[in-house]
Amino acid sequence: MKKYGFGVDIGGTTCKLGLFETTGTLMEKWEIPTDTSSEGKNILPDIAKSLKEKMEEQIIGMEDIEGIGIGLPGPVRSDGVVPMCVNLGWKNKNVAKEMEALMEGIKAKAANDANVAALGEMWQGGGTGCKNLVMVTLGTGVGGGIIVDGEIMPGSNGAGGEIGHITVNRNETVPCNCGRKGCLEQYASATGIARIAKEHLAKDHESSLLEEIGEITAKAVFDVYKNGDKTAEAIVEEFAQVLGYALSNLACVLDPEVFVIGGGVSKAGKPLLDAVEKYYRQAAFSSCDSIRFALAALGNDAGMYGCVKLILE
């Protein structure tokens, strides 16, 4: 095993880059802008240029690099091809092969960003010590990553782990961003929680501290919830029931050791975890009742950690 590896987490606005020791120590991290002009043709050359500059700065030779792991905001097939990445302007692109050519043959691997985040949490975060886990990312949307026997489960089309689009309400009339209706994302994301809150405030007659807040956000709901506000309790209970029941269904199929909850909404901490776990326990199949819940520990760096772990497989 060589001493160093790079983790590259590509987003629609910035690319997060990390230099790691292959033991798992993050040595340095930095960001560069994501140039999505001209169908994203400059993204990989910009990354390669930045990595080479870092190697020169740190006096690291090509022979010292184990590889480059790359996380992408879209499906990645098992053969490394990205069928489509709308945020980057890519279609049918073999990211790993192109990066290897740009980096003079250094090994490269690519995977979906949520999946590599799950891999990172398994390796050095909330799922340390586990080989089977499901990561749930509660942000603007709901993302997920599935690790089975220590490896990412990408699925045949690279869409494995897209748990935000499990149907949880067939009677929903408002469409999800994906175009379907009743997706988990519509109830368990930050935007979903805010939507539930506005619905409760419109019909509940009991006074609430939320009425004194200008912008209703998921954070505001949990802040008020921690103070015992009855309306906030009802909102959190609705969110937790939907998510807890959805995870109980996933457990019947995947039987993970742990559900790792991350994303911006997870900053609510243990109160969120306890609320979701309560409903999970109510609905869980008996053989899956002992699955534990944990908060993600690596924050925005999880993807970079997972990218490095990807090249160590």
N, C-alpha and C positions, 0 to 999 in steps of 0.2 A: 504494500500500500504506500503510495506517495504521500508527501507531507501535507499538501494543500489542495483545496478545491474551491470552486466558485459557485455561489448560489445567486441566481438571477430571477427576480420576480417581476415580470413585465405587466404593467398596468396601462390603462388608456391615457394617463397623464404623465406618469413617471415610471422609470424602471429602478427598482431597488436592487442594488448589487452588494454582495457580501463576500469577503475573503475569509475562509475558514481553514483551520487545521482539520484534517480528516478525523481527528478524535472527537470533533463536535464543538470545538471552541471557536466562537466568532471573534476574529481578530480586528476586522474593520468593516464598516458598512458606509455606503454613500449612494447617492441618487443621481440619475441623469434624466433629462426630459425625454419623453417618448414622442418621436417625430412620426406622426401618422400621415403626413402628406405623401402624395404619390403612392397610395395604397401600401404605405408602411415599408417601402423598399429600403429606407435608411435605418430602420430600427436595429436590426442585427449588426450591420457594420458599425453603428454608433456604440453598441455594447462591446463589440470586439475591440474597438479602439480604446475604450475606457478600461477594459480588463488588461490590455497590453501596457497601458500607461501605469496601471497599478503595479503590475509585475516589475516594470522597470524601476518604479519608485521604491519598491520593497526588495529589489535585487533578487527576484525569483525567476528561475529559468523555466522554459517549457517542460523540461524533464522532471520538474518538481510538482507539476499539476496533475492530480488524479483525473480531474474532469470538470465539466461545467454542467450544472443542472439548471433547467429553465422551466419556470412556471408561467402558464399562459391563461388569459381570461376567456377561455373557450374550450370546447371538446378537443381532445388529442387522442387519436387512435393508437392502438398498441404498436403499430408500425412507425409511429412518430409523426404521422401526417396530421396537420391541422386542417380539417375539412373547411371550416370557416371561422374566422375570428373578427366579428363585426367591428369591435372597438379599435382594432389595429389595421383593418382594411385588407386582411389576408384571406386567401382562398387556396385550398389544396397545396399547402406549403409544408415541406419537410424541414422543420426548424432545426432539428438536431444535425442533420447532414450539412445544412448551410453554415451553421455555427462551427462545425468541425473544419470545414474548408477555410473559414475566416480565421480560425485559430490554429492553423498549421497542423491539423490532425489530432488535436487534443480531443479526447472523448467527450461527447455531449449527449444529454438525454433531455427530453421535454415531456411535460405532463400538465394537466389542468391545474390551475392555481389553488383551487379548494382542495384538491387531492394531495398536492404537495404540502399544503398547510397541515393536513391531517397526518401526513408522514412525519413532518417536523415535530408535531405534538407527541407522536408516538416515540420519537427518538430522544427528544430532549425536553419535552413539555409535560402537559397535563396527563398524557397517556404513557409516560415512561414506565417500562416494565411490561407493557401489554403488546401483544402481537395481533389482536383483533379489536378494532375500535371503529366507532363512527364519530366523525367530527361534524358538529352542527354550527354553522356560522350565521349569527343573527345580526345582520346589518341592514342596509337599505333594502336588500332582498334576503332570501334565505339560501345559503349555500351548504354544501356538504361534501364530505370526503369519506370514503370507505376503505379501510385497511383490513385485509384478510391474510392471516398467517404472515404478517409483516410486509405485505406487498399491496400496492395500490390496486384497486379493482376498477379499471377504467370502463369496462363493458365493451361491446362490439363496435359501438359508434362513438366511444369516448364520453358518453353521457352518464356513466356510472357515478352515483353520488348526487345527482340533481334532485335532492330530496325536497327542495323548495317548491317543486311542481307536482308533488303528490296531491291528488284530489282529496280534500277533507270536507267539502261541502258542495254537494251536487245541486243545491238549491240557490247557490250564489248567483246574483244577477249582474254584478259588476265584474268586468273582465280584468284578469291579471295582466301584467306587462307582457307575458308570453302569448296572450291572445285567448287563452282558455279561462275558465271560471271556476272558482272554488279551490285555488291552489293554497297550500300551506303558507306560502309566502305572503298571501293576502291577510294573514292573521298573526303570524309569528315574527315578521320583520319589524324593523323600527317604524316603517311607514304603515304597516298593518296595525300595530299597536296604537299608533296615533289615530288611525281610522276608527278602530273600536272605541277609543276614548271619546271621539267626537260624537259617535252614535249614542253612547251612554249619556253624555252631557245633554244631548238633545231630548232625551226621553226621561231621564231620571229627575225626580222632583226634590231629592235630598241635596242640600247645599254641599259643595265640594271646594277644596282649596284649588282644584284645577281651574275653576271658573275665574280665579284671580290671576291666572298665568296667561300671558299674551299668546305665545305659540305653544300648542300642545305637541309635545314630543314624547317618545318612549322614555327618555331620561326623566322628564318631568313627572310622568305617570309613576315611575318607580320611586322617585324622591318623595312624592306625596303618599304613596303606598306605605313606605317605611314609617310614616307618621300616623298610620292608622286611619287614613281617609277611606270612608265606606265606598265611595264611587270608584276610587282607584283600586280598591280591593276587588270590586266586581270586574273591572277591566282586566286586572292581572289574572284573576281566576279564569276568565274566558280564554285569554291567551294561553295560559298554562294548561288548561284542559285540552285545547286543540293540539298543542305541541306534544304534551305528554301522551295522548292517545295515538298520535301519529308515530311517535317513537316506539310505542308498544307494538305497533304493527311491523315496524322495521326489525324489531328484535326477534320476532317470530321467523323472519327470513334469514337474518344475518348473525344473530346470537353473539353480539360483541361482548368483550369484557367490560368496556366502559363507553359511555357517551361523553365526549368532550365538547363543552359548549363554549364557543368563542364569538368574536364579532363585537361591534360597539355596544349592542344591547346587553351583552354579558357582563359589562362593567357594573351592572346592578348587583352583581355578586351573589352571595349565598341566598338572599331572599328569593331571587329568581330561580336559582337551582332547586331550592326546597319546594317552591310552588309547582314547578314542572315535574319534579320527581314524585310528588304526592299523587298526581293524576296518572303518571306512568305506572306506579305501583297498583293503582286501582284497576288498571286495564291489562297489565302484563300477564302473559302466559306463564304458568307456574314455573316452568323450567328456566324462564328468563327473569325471574323476580329478583335475583341477586345481582344483576348488572348494576354497576355503580355509575354515578354521575360525577364529573369533575369539570372545573373551569379551565379553559385554555390558559397556558402560562407564558407563551412566547409573544403574544401580541402581534403586531404587524411584521415581526421577524419570522413568524412560523413558516411562511412560504420559502424564505431563503434557506432556513434549516432543512426543510424537506427537500429542496432542490439538491442540496449537498448529499443528503442521505440517498437520494435517487441514484447518484453516480457511484455510490459505494456498494450497491446491490450486486 
